[in-house]
Amino acid sequence: MSTKEITYFDHAAISVTAGKGGDGIVSFRREKFVPMGGPAGGDGGRGGSIFLVCDPVFNTLLPFQRNRNYAAGNGKSGGPTNMSGKSGADLEIKVPPGTVVRDADTDDVLGDLTEKGQRLRVAKGGKGGKGNQHFASSRNQAPRMAERGEAGEVRKIKLELKLIADIGIVGVPNAGKSTYLAAMSAAKPKIADYPFTTLTPNLGVADLGDYATVVLADIPGLIEGADLGAGLGFAFLRHIQRTRVLIHLLDGLAANPVADFDQILTELSLFDEHLRQKPMIVALNKMDLPDVSAKWEGVKTEIKKRGYEIMAISAVTHLGTRELLNRASQLLADAPPAPVYDVLPVYRPGADPDAFEIQSAGAGVWRVTGNRIERAAAMTNWDYDDSALRFQNILEALGIRKALTQAGVKEGDSVLIGEAELEWTD
């Protein structure tokens, strides 16, 4: 199988669309013995938001390969007698522990879900539009205007699963990582004698006795160029970042196990310089074979020269496997906690919400852009004359009418603001 044919389930890209807010309405009191009933148009309900929820029941991002689009419920329109519309239903999307969430456009980290029940809002529902009850004044006691509901947030996000394990088992392909995991836990990874047998990371829980346990992760084999995406390395190097201690298995049947060791350390450093600093214990595997046992003294000497502790094991016969686990657990007691992405406030110079820009979009056509004015246009209900008049007042207050005049707008020209197209009148 070529690497191009492999689908990775440890990352996914999805689109989320929060619900639109309901429209406010125009309505007036119509009650017996109340001949001059005032405005009573209710507000629209808010649109539903979308949340990611951490759920340990899930351990893969495979579902997001099948379904990539998610939408929350829309808010309902307001009703008469000041009745507010029903809010749209929020949508909860369950993800496995260890899911890092990024904005697909900026690559900013939005959250890091590690604990059961953690919730992260990734798309905010739109506000409901105001009914005419809010626009009554001494000058206009019967306003015939209402707002449309605000559109919900639309966002593309990237999900990246990083295994949360105490001990990561690394090495070249076919070093025996899956066999060792199976020997130390109840995990049942697929094992065969060819490179890249493990296409997905496997987790196993090992019993240390006295009710103590440790979580092991079998990381797919790394090869030269893994940091650049060669083989399966790039897709899974990120999983190693979450482990606290590394067991580095050497393939005793390899032509040069020490050279393999050096290459793996290089790949770890190139991907993340902190990976090489993790507590690590090395083990020469397949010591049940005479050709491998003959290499032991030479390999041990070279690994110790590099400053690492090394042990001899056979994952097949279980020679030294328990001792290796116990030693790794001892290192675990003094190891720093697994890194977690803390989502801290990022303060950037924000644009003035009242700022706007005017551009010519062709003969007799002008485009006005700006945060506040585009939002106001989207929420204006053009079916009501009073609403259109209110929008004209907003144009005046923001200085847009004056700026358009100075730019050269003429009677009958088209002015584009968001999705709205207006005909200019002096």
Secondary structure, DSSP 8 states (H G I E B T S, - for coil): --GGG---SSEEEEEEE----------B--BTTBTT--B----------EEEEE-TT---STHHHH--EEE--------STT--------EEEEE-TTEEEEETTT--EEEEE-STT-EEEEE--------GGGG--SS-SS----B------EEEEEEEE----SEEEE-STTSSHHHHHHHHSS------SSTT---S-EEEEEEEETTEEEEEEE-----TTGGGT-TTHHHHHHHHTT-SEEEEEEETTSS-HHHHHHHHHHHHHHH-TTGGGS-EEEEEE-TTSHHHHTTHHHHHHHHHHTT-EEEE-BTTTTBTHHHHHHHHHHHHHHS-----------------TT--EEEE-STTEEEEE-HHHHHHHHHB-TTSHHHHHHHHHHHHHTTHHHHHHHHT--TT-EEEETTEEEE---
